[in-house]
Amino acid sequence: MLPHDVVSLAPPPVWPLAIGWWLVIALTVPCLVLIVWWLIRLRLRNKAVRQLYKQWRLQAKRQPTPDFATIKQMSESLKRLLINRHGRDEVAQLAGKAWLNYLDNLIGQTLLSTEAERWQRLFYDGHDAQSCQTLQRALIAWLKVYKKRGGRR
């Protein structure tokens, strides 16, 4: 066998993959981009809920027996959060028992509406420390459930 009898192989083509693989890649990359975009959006959407929950927990540790101003501030911040997430038309006009029923309907549990009369007395009649503390715990528990559900109905 002489050196000029050896035949070398042809060089590999520029596009070594078959067209089917290119189609799989072309469909997979946009799907991955959409999934990552959706996860980032979901994470940013729930950031306000997580921050409010963290703030309330720290506030409860610093002030285990809250005053009425703290409870009122908690209620107002919760309403601002829900107006931002669910729309002004749906949330802004709610007050009293309707507000508590709306909150419970959002999470599918009855954490607040069962004691609606007690909370009404707290806001309109007197501000006893025990009721303030109980309402603070109930609001934190509500927000914890809402946070776990990701703000979904």
C-alpha positions in Angstrom: 0.0 0.0 0.0 1.4 3.3 -1.1 0.8 6.7 0.7 -1.2 8.0 -2.3 -3.6 5.1 -2.0 -4.9 6.3 1.4 -8.2 8.1 1.1 -9.0 10.5 3.9 -12.6 11.1 5.1 -14.5 14.2 4.1 -14.5 17.0 6.6 -17.6 17.2 8.9 -20.4 19.5 7.6 -20.9 23.0 9.0 -24.3 22.0 10.5 -23.6 18.6 12.0 -27.1 18.2 13.6 -30.1 17.0 11.7 -32.9 19.5 11.1 -35.1 17.7 13.8 -32.6 18.6 16.5 -32.5 22.2 15.4 -36.3 22.4 15.6 -36.1 20.9 19.2 -33.6 23.5 20.2 -35.6 26.3 18.5 -38.7 25.3 20.5 -37.0 24.6 23.8 -35.1 27.8 24.2 -38.2 30.1 24.0 -40.0 27.8 26.3 -37.2 28.0 28.9 -37.1 31.8 28.5 -40.9 32.1 29.1 -40.7 29.8 32.2 -37.8 31.9 33.7 -39.7 35.1 32.9 -42.9 33.8 34.6 -41.0 32.7 37.7 -39.3 36.0 38.1 -42.6 37.8 37.6 -44.2 35.6 40.2 -41.4 36.2 42.7 -41.6 40.0 42.2 -45.4 39.9 42.6 -45.2 38.2 45.9 -42.3 40.4 47.2 -44.7 43.0 48.7 -46.6 40.3 50.6 -43.4 38.8 52.0 -42.2 42.2 53.0 -45.4 43.0 54.8 -45.5 39.7 56.6 -41.9 40.2 57.7 -42.6 43.7 58.9 -45.7 42.5 60.9 -43.8 39.6 62.5 -41.0 42.0 63.6 -43.5 44.5 64.9 -45.3 41.7 66.9 -41.9 40.7 68.4 -41.0 44.3 69.4 -44.5 45.1 70.6 -46.3 41.9 71.8 -49.3 44.0 73.1 -50.0 46.4 70.3 -51.9 49.6 70.7 -54.9 50.6 68.6 -52.8 52.8 66.3 -50.7 49.7 65.3 -53.8 47.7 64.5 -55.2 50.5 62.4 -51.9 50.9 60.6 -51.8 47.1 59.9 -55.3 47.2 58.5 -54.5 50.2 56.3 -51.3 48.6 54.9 -53.3 45.4 54.2 -55.9 47.3 52.3 -53.2 49.2 50.3 -51.6 45.9 49.4 -54.9 44.3 48.3 -55.9 47.4 46.3 -52.7 47.1 44.4 -53.1 43.4 43.8 -56.9 43.1 43.2 -57.9 46.5 42.0 -59.4 49.6 43.5 -63.0 48.9 42.4 -63.0 45.5 44.1 -61.4 46.5 47.4 -61.6 50.2 48.2 -65.3 50.4 49.1 -65.1 47.4 51.6 -65.5 48.1 55.3 -66.6 46.3 58.4 -68.0 42.9 58.1 -67.8 43.0 54.3 -64.1 43.7 54.5 -63.5 40.7 56.8 -65.7 38.4 54.7 -63.7 39.5 51.6 -60.4 38.7 53.4 -61.6 35.3 54.4 -62.9 34.6 50.9 -59.5 35.4 49.5 -57.9 32.6 51.4 -60.8 30.2 51.6 -60.8 30.1 55.4 -62.7 31.9 58.1 -60.0 33.4 60.2 -61.4 36.9 60.6 -65.1 37.0 59.8 -66.0 34.7 62.7 -65.2 37.4 65.2 -66.5 40.3 63.1 -68.6 41.8 66.0 -65.5 41.8 68.3 -63.4 43.6 65.7 -66.2 46.1 65.1 -66.4 46.9 68.8 -62.6 47.3 68.8 -62.6 49.8 66.0 -65.7 51.8 67.1 -66.1 51.4 70.9 -63.0 50.7 72.9 -59.4 49.6 72.5 -58.7 46.9 75.0 -55.2 45.4 74.9 -56.4 41.8 74.7 -58.6 42.4 71.6 -55.7 44.3 69.9 -53.3 41.5 70.6 -55.8 38.9 69.3 -56.5 40.9 66.2 -52.8 41.3 65.5 -52.3 37.6 65.7 -55.3 37.0 63.4 -54.0 39.4 60.8 -50.6 37.8 60.9 -52.1 34.4 60.5 -54.3 35.6 57.7 -51.3 37.1 55.8 -49.3 33.9 56.4 -52.0 31.9 54.6 -52.3 34.5 51.9 -48.5 34.4 51.4 -48.4 30.6 51.1 -51.1 30.7 48.5 -49.2 33.3 46.5 -52.1 35.7 46.5 -54.3 33.5 44.4 -58.0 33.1 45.0 
